[in-house]
């Protein structure tokens, strides 16, 4: 087909559509562009499904969708999100370990054991004194004599 024949055909199509030949060409270009974008999105989604088969669309956070909207592929945006999340988790784990290392040791069971005042010990029978002897000795350390 000759170039002149193509132009004539486009002009006739444009008249049928009620548009100019230029407008028709722009519409065709826009349609091709939309199809290319749609194909690219489909490929990106298929790639994402292969890389992250257990992730549902509802599981994808808004910050990933924001990256996709700015032009990053879904797979790349989600992978970056996972790296960031794991990095933050690792930092939190390190900080928690460091805080635990620096903190005072947890209280010992002895701290929760029963203590007695001098008045309580004086009122005990010999049998109770023998029974609570360890607690009494620990209690005496705290008495103000």
Secondary structure, 3 states (H helix, E strand, C coil): CCHHHHHHHHHHHHHHHCCCHHHHHHHHHHHHHHHHHHHHHHHHHHHHHHHCCCCCHHHCCHHHHHHHHCCCCHHHHHHHHHHHHHHHHHHHHHHHHHHHHHCCCCCCHHHHCCCCCHHHHHCCCHHHHHHCHHHHHHHHHHCCC
